[in-house]
Amino acid sequence: MEGAALFCHPLWFICSLALLALLWVQKRKSWRPDTCPVDLTGKMAIVTGASSGIGKAVALDLARRNARTILACRCREKGQAAVEEIRRATGNPQVQLGLLDVSSMASVRAFARRFLEEGSQLHILVNNAGVSGLPFTVTAEGLELTFATNVSGAFLLTHLLLGTMVASAPARIVNVSSFRHFCVRKVDPKLLTGEERTKNASQAYDCTKLMNVIFTTELARRLQGTGVSANVLSPGIVRTEILRNYGRASRMLYWLCSPFMKSPQKGATSTLYCAVSPEAEGISGKYFDSNCTLVLPQALAQDPALGQRLWDALEKATGLKTDGSQQAVSGPLPRGRLGASPSFLAGGAEKLLLSNVDL
């Protein structure tokens, strides 16, 4: 009875109304993709990890805006199914599949080489692909698997496509991170190659998400004056397949909590905000939370010395410093300075397969 009396108290009632009003106003002010009128006719976009989850939702929205959209996916079957679903939903025939395994630098090079050979412009690059829960593994290329998938692959792909993006400017690079980057207290670039190890798979994931923020901040600094922006965001807690590599107990808990999580469509909001919104035009090197609010990342992400060390380590890990054929991005740079080296792009025997390519 005392509890019921508490809920009937006039002060509680007034506070509740005020809170509801505040939440209503905040919801009305929050950015929504369906209210954004931006049309992308004549624009080219690439979304990695787009066969499901947030990446698929992002690709669907870009296709609805008439962008020529490439779903860069590891699995041909799942990727092609997503392409056909998006084509049916949007009526946009310019949705294509590009086979890309971001954990393989050879696959990244092959993807970039084929895209560059087509001579297309590129206006939006969304580095969404990511993985968690993998055991510590060093690949044949000498890279730790989780860090290769979440960080190194995105770094190399972005670097190889920068020349095209600068020539296509204005253009936007969007990197998907996580609020979990705030959990990291120390990060070592040697994690990229497995010379150093994290305590567990969850900590490895958190470190990769911090590296995403650091890499984006440093990239934006180097891209000043090029017309290409680079931002990073957290999608929030979203119902995706992110825990597919964890144990049964973790997956069960995740399933039980899933009704309280965002759908992939809602989870794609902050990514789309950075990719298409007029409000994000001209903003670069920033971190946005899941409500599309510009916030400061954690302190490590704001350390320019750490940014330089990570950049150097990524260049070495991805082969960008093995010889003089490919120079690192160093800026600020004028437009047209960032050309991809044909000799470097020739590396890797794997070929990119695009379905119904008309780039």
N, C-alpha and C positions, 0 to 999 in steps of 0.2 A: 504493500500500500504506500509506503514511503516513497518508493520509486515512481509510482504513478503520480503522486502528489508533486514530485520534483518536475516531471514533464509538464505539469499543468501550471507551473509557476510563471507568472507574467514576465519576469526578467529572462527566464530560459526561452520563453516563446519569442520575445523580441530579438534575442541574440540569434536564435535559429533563423528567423526571417531575414536578419541582416546577413547571416552567412549564406543563405540561399540566394539572396539578391546579389551578393558578391560573386558567387559561383556562376550565376546566370550572366552577369556582365562580362566576367572573364571568358565564358564560353562564347558569347557573342563577339568578343573582340579577337578571339583566337583565329588564326589563319586556317582556312579550309580550302583544299584543292578544288572542290566543286564550285566554289564562288570565284575562283581565279580565271579570268577570261583569256589568259595568254594563249595564243595560237602559235604552233611551231611548224607551220607549213614551210617546207624548204630547209628545215633544220635536221641535222643528224645527231643521234644520241646512241651511246653504248651503255648498257647496264650489265654489270657482271653478277653472276649468281642469280639469274633472273628466271630460273625454271620453277621457283616456288617462293612463298613467303613475301618478304618486303620487296625483294628485287622484282618479282613478278608483278606486284601491285604498282611499283614505280613504272615499269615498262608499259603496263596497261594504260596508266594515266598519260604518259608521253605519247603513246600511239593514238589515244583519243584526241590529243592536241595536234594530230597530223604529222608528228615527227617521223622521220625515217629511223626506225628503232632496231638496233641489233641486240638480241638477247645472247650474251656471252656466257655459255653454260658448259659444264664439264660432261654431262650426260646427254647424248644425242636424243634418246627416246623422250626423256622428260622435257628437254629443251624444245623439241619439235612439237610436243603436245601443248606446251605453253604458247608457242608461236601461233599455232592454229586456233587455240582458244582466244587469244588476244585479237587475231584477225577477225574472227567471227563477232566478237564483242564490240569491236570498234569500226569494222568495215574498212580498216586501213590495210591495203595489200603490201605496204612497204615495211612490214615487220619480218625480220629475218633471224635466223639462227647462226651463231658463230661458235664453233667448238673451242673452248678455252678452259684449261686447267691452270688456275692461278698458282697452284703449288709447284708447277713445273716452269722453270724459266725458259726452257726450249719451247714449250707450248705458248708462252706469252710472246716470245719473239716471232713464232710462226703466225700467230694471230695478228700482231702488229704489222708484220711484213705483208701479209695478204691485204690487210686493210689499206695500207699505204700504197700498194701497187694499184689499187682501184682508183686512187686519186681523188677520193671523196674529202669533203670538208668534215669537220667534227666540232660540234657546238656544245655538247653535253657529255661528260664522262662521269658515270656513277660507279665508284668502286665499292660495291656492296657485298661481294662474295666474302664469306667468312666461315670459320669452323671452330668448334670447341669440343673439349672432352677427348681429344686424341692422346694416346700415350706418347711419351718422348720418342721421337723418331728422326733420324738424320737421313735425308734423301740422297740419291745417287749424285746429286749436284752439290752435296756438302752443306745443305741447309736444313735447319730444324723444321719439321713439317708444319706445325701450327703457325710458326712465324712466317714461313714461306707463303702459306695460304692467305694469312690475314694482313701481312705487311709487305714482304719482299715482292710478291707478284704484282700487287697494286702499284708499288713504287716503280718497278720496271715498265709495266704497261703504260703508266702515266708518262714516264720519261720518253718512251719511244713514240708516243703520240703527241708530244708537246709541240713539235714543229708544225704539225697540221692544225692543232688548236690555236696556236698563235696566228697562223695564216687565216684562220676562220673567225678570229675575234670580232665581236665579243663572244667569249666562251666561258663555260663554267666546269670546274672539277669539283665533284662532291664525294667526300670520303665518309663512310659510315663507321662510326666508333661506338662508344657505349658510355653510360654513366659510371660503369664499373672501372673506368680509368682512374676515378678518384680513389679507388682502393689501393693503388700501387704507391709504395713508399720509396722504391728504388728500382731502377731499370738499367740494364747493362746491354750495350749493343752486341756483346758476345753471345747473347741469347739467340741471335739470328742464325748462327751456325752451330749451335749446340755446344759451344765451348763452355758456356755457363748454362745451368739448368735451374728452372723454377722448382718449387716444392711439389707442385701438382698441376694437373691440367687446367684447373680453374684459375690459378695464378698466372699460368702461361697466357690464357685468354685475356686476362686483365692487362697484362703487360703489352700484348699486341694492340689492345685498344688505346693504351696510352701512346704507343709508338705511332698509331694512326694520327693522333692529335699533334704530336711533335713534328712528324713528317709534313703534315698539312701546313702548319705554321711556318716551317722553314721553306717549303715550296712557295707559299704565298709571298714571302719576303723576296725570293729570287725571281718571281714573276711580275714584280712591280713594273708598271709601264707597258706591259705586253697586251693588255686587254683581256687577259685570262685570269679569272678569279679561282681561288681554291678555298673551300670551307669544309668543316667537319661537324658532324652532328651525332646526337644520341637519339635513336628511335623510341626509347623507353622500353617497357616490358611488354613484349609482343608474343603472341602465339605463333611460333614457327617451329621448324625442325631442328633448332639449334642444339637441343640436348639428345639428339639421336645417337651420339657416341658415348653417352653416359650409362651407368648401370640402371638396372630395373627400378630400384628404389627411388633414384633421382628422377627418373622419367615418370614414375607414378605420382610423386609429389608435384611435379610440374603439371601433370594432367589434372590433378585435383585443383590446382591454383589457376588453371587456364581460363575458367569463366570470368576471372577478375582481370585478365590481361587484355591488351588491345588486340584487335584483329589485325592481320597484315595490312589491310587497307588503311586503318587508322595509324598503324605503325609507320606507314610510308609518308606520313604528312610532313615531318621535318626534313626528310630527304627531298621531297618535291618542293618544299619551300626554298631550299637552297638551290635547287636545279632550275626552277622556272619563275618564282615569284618576282614581281617588280620591286618588292620591298628589299630583296637581297641583291639587287643590281648594284654593282660597284663595291660591294662588301667583300673583303678577302682576308684570309688568315684568321677567321673567327670560329668559335665553337658555339653551336646552337643546341639547346636542350630539346626534349621531346615535345615541348609546347611552342617550338619555333622562337624561343626567347634567346637572345644573345646573352651568354653568361661567360664568366671567366673559367677556363679549365683549371685543373689543379696546377700547383706551383711548378712542378717538374716540366710541364708542357710549355711553360713560359720562359724556360732557361735557354737562351740562344746558344750557349756553349754546348749544351746537351744536344740541341738541334743540329749543330754542325757535326758533332761526333756521330750521331745516328745517321746523318746524311752520308758521311764518308764511309761508314760501315755498310750501308745499303748499296752504295756504288760498288764497293769491293765484293760484297756477297752476291750481287746480281751480275757481276762480270763487266760492269761499266768502266772499271779501271784496270782491266787486264792488259790493255794496250792503248795506243794513241788514237784508235779509230773512232772512239766515242768520248766526247768530252762531257763533263758534268754540267748541269745547268748552273750558271752563276750569274747573278743579276745585281741590280735590275738590268733587264735586257730589252732592246728595241724589238719591234715585231720583225719576224723573218729571220732571226738569228738562230732559231732552234731547229735545225734540220737533222733528220735521222740519218745516220751513216749507213749506206748500202752495204758496206763490208761487214758491219756489225749485225745488221738485220739478216744477213745471209746465214748466220749461225743457227743451228738446230734443223734437223731433218724433218720434223713434224710439220704437216701442212694444215692450214686452217680450212675447214669445210663450212661453207655458207650455203644454206638452202635458199634456192630461188633468188640468188644475189642479183640485184640491179642497183648497185651503188653509184 
